């Protein structure tokens, strides 16, 4: 006796679009005749900050967050030159400023001198006061 196959149509599943929870914010500043660009990717309880002078460059990545064991946030280099602590320091300062949020920073400005790094930090702090919802 030959086998018979029966096909029954299954009803289409209902699709509900979910909000992503990701928000982006971009701004730029000028320092010593050079443009410095900032991109913030805001997530649920953390944010990623890219700082650079040219697009498409992600040379390093650091993360910082508060722990129950230390007053200062813990920071580590996830990618790139571990001897360049610029991203670590910036991530640590921002984690402390945002109440211990997890912060990811990629610093891609060629200059790492104190004046440039201070300018970058001050620019971020200024933007945090203007757009706090993008950082907290």
N, C-alpha and C positions, 0 to 999 in steps of 0.2 A: 504494500500500500504506500503510495507516494506521500512524502511529508508535505504538509501545507503550511504556508506561513500566513500569519495574519498581521496586518499592520494597523495600528491605531495611532491616531494623531495625538500627540501630547499638547496640552494647552500651552500657549506662550507664557513664559514667566513675566511677571510684572517687574519692570525696571524702574527703580527709584534713584534719581540722581542725588548723590551726596555732595555736600560742600567739601572742598578740599582741606580747608583749615590752613592753607598756605596763603600768605599775602606778601607782595613785593613792594619795595620802595626804593627809588633811586634818587641820588642827588650828587652834585659835583661841586668842587671848590677849586680855587686857583691859588697856588703858592709858588713864589719865586718864578713866575712866568710859565709854570707847568700846571696842567689840569690833573686833578686827583678825583677819581670817580668812586662812588660808594654804591653798593647794592646790598639791600637787606632782604633776606628771605625769612619772614616771620612764620614760626610754626606754633603749635599749641602751647608749649611751655619752654620754648627755646628759640634761638634765631641764629642764622648764618649771616655773617658779614663779609663781603668781598670788598677789598680796597685795592685799587690799582690805577695805573696811568695808561694802560692800554687794555682793550677788551680781549677776551679769549685766553687770558693768562691765569693759570692756577698753579703757582709754583710750590705752594705750601698750604698746610691746613693744620690748625691747632684747635684744641677744645679746652674749655675750662668750666668748672662747676664747683659749687660749695659741697663740702662734706661735713659730717658730724664730728670729724676728728681735728679739723684745723679751722682757725678763724679766716685765714686767707683762702680763696678758692684754689683748687688744684688744677693745674694746667699741664697739658702734654702736647707734643708734636705728633700729629697723625700721619703727615706726609711732608716730604721735602727735607731741606737741610736742617737737621736738629740743632746745629750750632747757632743758627739765627733765631734768637729768642724774641724777635719783634712781635710775631703773631701770638706767641704764648703770653707775653706781657700784656698785650692789648686785650686778649681774650679774658685774662684774669681780672684786669681792671673793669671790664664790662660786666663780667659775671658778678663781681662785688657790687657794682653800681645798680644792677638790676635785681638785687636781692637773692642772688644765688642761682639765677637761671642758668641753664646749660647754654653756653655760647660757643659757636664755631667761628673762627676768624681765618681768613686767607689774606695776607698782606703782600701785595704784589707791586709795590712802589720801589723802584730801583734804589732810591736814597733811604738809608736807615739811620741817618744822623739824627741827633737829638732834636734839632729844630723841626725837621720834617715829621718825625714821629709825634712830637708834641702838637704840631699843627693838625695832624690827622686825628689824634685823640680829642683835641678841643673841638674840631669840626663835628665829630661824632656826638660828643656831649651836647653841643649846641643843637644838633638835629634831634637828639633825644628829648630835649625840652620843647621843641616845636612839634614833634610827632611821637609822643610817648607811647601811643598804642602800637607802634611798629617795633618797639623794643621790649615792652613789658607784657 
